[in-house]
Amino acid sequence: PSLEAQARLLREVYARAGVAPDELSYLEAHGTGTPVGDPIEVRAIGQALAQARSTPLPIGSVKTNIGHLEAASGMAGLLK
């Protein structure tokens, strides 16, 4: 996992979508559930989105609660 690449991608995606960081009320993270991946993902989110906000950005990940669901993993986040 690359902190810089993840942060850059988040900035690019939100800029293209025209969504400012302050417009977010919650972010559903990938949540790898690993001691290496999770901290990198959270730091990237913080650098790309949270630092530009006027309020904290709540982050969650349903995957860490129910497991990696293979092809259905996106559905868990959508339903949450």
Backbone as CSV, one residue per row, in Angstrom:
resi,resn,N_x,N_y,N_z,CA_x,CA_y,CA_z,C_x,C_y,C_z
1,PRO,0.828,-1.200,0.000,0.000,0.000,0.000,0.866,1.255,0.000
2,SER,0.449,2.238,-0.741,1.197,3.482,-0.840,0.349,4.637,-0.310
3,LEU,0.803,5.250,0.752,0.112,6.398,1.340,-0.052,7.509,0.314
4,GLU,1.022,7.824,-0.388,0.989,8.924,-1.349,0.025,8.638,-2.503
5,ALA,0.054,7.418,-3.019,-0.831,7.064,-4.140,-2.297,7.089,-3.718
6,GLN,-2.590,6.592,-2.529,-3.976,6.599,-2.060,-4.472,8.023,-1.844
7,ALA,-3.651,8.857,-1.222,-4.049,10.252,-0.982,-4.255,10.989,-2.306
8,ARG,-3.359,10.772,-3.262,-3.477,11.417,-4.576,-4.763,10.977,-5.277
9,LEU,-5.055,9.685,-5.233,-6.262,9.167,-5.865,-7.514,9.759,-5.225
10,LEU,-7.545,9.828,-3.906,-8.705,10.418,-3.218,-8.908,11.873,-3.644
11,ARG,-7.832,12.636,-3.665,-7.943,14.047,-4.088,-8.485,14.154,-5.509
12,GLU,-7.940,13.341,-6.412,-8.359,13.382,-7.814,-9.817,12.984,-7.982
13,VAL,-10.230,11.913,-7.330,-11.605,11.418,-7.470,-12.611,12.436,-6.935
14,TYR,-12.354,12.969,-5.761,-13.291,13.939,-5.195,-13.300,15.241,-5.995
15,ALA,-12.156,15.661,-6.514,-12.107,16.864,-7.345,-12.891,16.655,-8.637
16,ARG,-12.707,15.512,-9.277,-13.450,15.229,-10.516,-14.948,15.159,-10.279
17,ALA,-15.330,14.642,-9.122,-16.755,14.522,-8.797,-17.334,15.856,-8.332
18,GLY,-16.477,16.827,-8.085,-16.946,18.129,-7.622,-17.446,18.107,-6.187
19,VAL,-16.879,17.210,-5.378,-17.290,17.079,-3.977,-16.173,17.626,-3.091
20,ALA,-16.504,18.631,-2.306,-15.539,19.215,-1.383,-15.491,18.389,-0.099
21,PRO,-14.353,18.322,0.565,-14.249,17.540,1.794,-15.297,17.890,2.853
22,ASP,-15.665,19.153,2.963,-16.679,19.547,3.956,-18.082,19.028,3.620
23,GLU,-18.289,18.576,2.394,-19.594,18.032,2.016,-19.798,16.603,2.514
24,LEU,-18.726,15.941,2.911,-18.824,14.563,3.379,-19.328,14.529,4.815
25,SER,-20.250,13.610,5.095,-20.705,13.439,6.469,-20.159,12.146,7.068
26,TYR,-19.672,11.251,6.216,-19.153,9.949,6.645,-18.373,9.353,5.490
27,LEU,-17.345,8.581,5.786,-16.589,7.904,4.742,-16.488,6.415,5.080
28,GLU,-16.927,5.576,4.176,-16.808,4.125,4.326,-15.475,3.711,3.714
29,ALA,-14.539,3.340,4.556,-13.196,2.970,4.114,-13.157,1.513,3.659
30,HIS,-12.113,1.169,2.956,-11.909,-0.213,2.524,-11.699,-1.118,3.731
31,GLY,-10.853,-0.693,4.656,-10.636,-1.456,5.876,-10.056,-2.829,5.629
32,THR,-8.773,-2.885,5.323,-8.139,-4.166,5.017,-8.117,-5.101,6.219
33,GLY,-8.154,-4.532,7.412,-8.077,-5.349,8.615,-6.665,-5.820,8.914
34,THR,-5.673,-5.155,8.319,-4.280,-5.540,8.562,-3.562,-4.426,9.311
35,PRO,-2.533,-4.777,10.085,-1.796,-3.757,10.825,-1.013,-2.797,9.926
36,VAL,-0.781,-3.169,8.679,-0.081,-2.288,7.750,-1.076,-1.474,6.926
37,GLY,-2.063,-2.128,6.353,-2.985,-1.472,5.423,-3.901,-0.439,6.046
38,ASP,-4.492,-0.745,7.208,-5.447,0.180,7.819,-4.831,1.529,8.188
39,PRO,-3.677,1.559,8.882,-3.089,2.861,9.205,-2.722,3.684,7.966
40,ILE,-2.261,3.014,6.915,-1.919,3.736,5.686,-3.176,4.328,5.064
41,GLU,-4.241,3.538,5.015,-5.487,4.039,4.439,-6.026,5.227,5.232
42,VAL,-6.011,5.130,6.548,-6.533,6.216,7.379,-5.681,7.476,7.241
43,ARG,-4.369,7.318,7.179,-3.499,8.494,6.977,-3.763,9.147,5.624
44,ALA,-3.960,8.335,4.597,-4.243,8.882,3.266,-5.558,9.646,3.270
45,ILE,-6.570,9.100,3.906,-7.867,9.790,4.018,-7.682,11.102,4.768
46,GLY,-6.925,11.057,5.852,-6.674,12.272,6.627,-5.973,13.341,5.814
47,GLN,-4.936,12.954,5.082,-4.191,13.919,4.276,-5.034,14.476,3.136
48,ALA,-5.792,13.614,2.478,-6.520,14.028,1.279,-7.832,14.733,1.587
49,LEU,-8.501,14.330,2.650,-9.860,14.840,2.882,-10.057,15.529,4.228
50,ALA,-9.516,14.977,5.288,-9.829,15.494,6.619,-9.123,16.800,6.951
51,GLN,-7.928,17.008,6.447,-7.204,18.237,6.777,-7.875,19.482,6.218
52,ALA,-8.636,19.320,5.160,-9.296,20.463,4.527,-10.697,20.712,5.094
53,ARG,-11.088,19.961,6.116,-12.436,20.079,6.676,-12.455,21.012,7.874
54,SER,-13.644,21.540,8.169,-13.805,22.364,9.359,-14.287,21.535,10.548
55,THR,-14.745,20.300,10.304,-15.193,19.387,11.364,-14.546,18.018,11.140
56,PRO,-14.511,17.175,12.171,-13.942,15.829,11.988,-14.723,15.022,10.948
57,LEU,-14.041,14.075,10.315,-14.660,13.201,9.330,-14.776,11.794,9.918
58,PRO,-16.008,11.351,10.235,-16.168,9.976,10.737,-15.811,8.967,9.639
59,ILE,-15.079,7.934,10.017,-14.656,6.882,9.091,-15.069,5.539,9.678
60,GLY,-15.578,4.669,8.831,-15.930,3.322,9.267,-15.588,2.326,8.187
61,SER,-15.728,1.050,8.530,-15.526,-0.008,7.556,-16.284,-1.242,8.016
62,VAL,-17.314,-1.584,7.288,-18.111,-2.746,7.646,-17.348,-4.042,7.405
63,LYS,-16.401,-4.022,6.490,-15.660,-5.242,6.144,-14.951,-5.836,7.352
64,THR,-14.444,-4.996,8.223,-13.741,-5.517,9.391,-14.699,-6.192,10.366
65,ASN,-15.994,-5.930,10.253,-16.986,-6.559,11.127,-17.532,-7.868,10.561
66,ILE,-17.620,-7.974,9.231,-18.275,-9.149,8.650,-17.376,-9.943,7.709
67,GLY,-16.160,-9.481,7.494,-15.244,-10.228,6.635,-15.242,-9.721,5.208
68,HIS,-14.377,-10.335,4.400,-14.172,-9.850,3.015,-15.259,-10.431,2.138
69,LEU,-16.209,-10.329,1.809,-17.279,-11.025,1.114,-17.027,-11.321,-0.354
70,GLU,-15.778,-11.282,-0.768,-15.446,-11.523,-2.181,-16.246,-10.597,-3.095
71,ALA,-17.034,-11.150,-3.977,-17.745,-10.333,-4.974,-18.817,-9.448,-4.364
72,ALA,-19.306,-9.789,-3.185,-20.390,-9.021,-2.565,-19.883,-7.959,-1.583
73,SER,-18.583,-7.749,-1.511,-18.046,-6.830,-0.506,-18.583,-5.402,-0.670
74,GLY,-18.801,-4.951,-1.872,-19.348,-3.610,-2.088,-20.764,-3.468,-1.590
75,MET,-21.530,-4.538,-1.629,-22.921,-4.485,-1.161,-23.004,-4.199,0.335
76,ALA,-22.097,-4.755,1.113,-22.114,-4.524,2.561,-21.939,-3.038,2.866
77,GLY,-21.004,-2.392,2.192,-20.799,-0.954,2.393,-21.973,-0.138,1.944
78,LEU,-22.581,-0.520,0.837,-23.753,0.197,0.329,-24.916,0.075,1.299
79,LEU,-25.154,-1.113,1.807,-26.252,-1.331,2.746,-26.028,-0.634,4.069
80,LYS,-24.790,-0.561,4.484,-24.479,0.087,5.751,-24.872,1.534,5.686
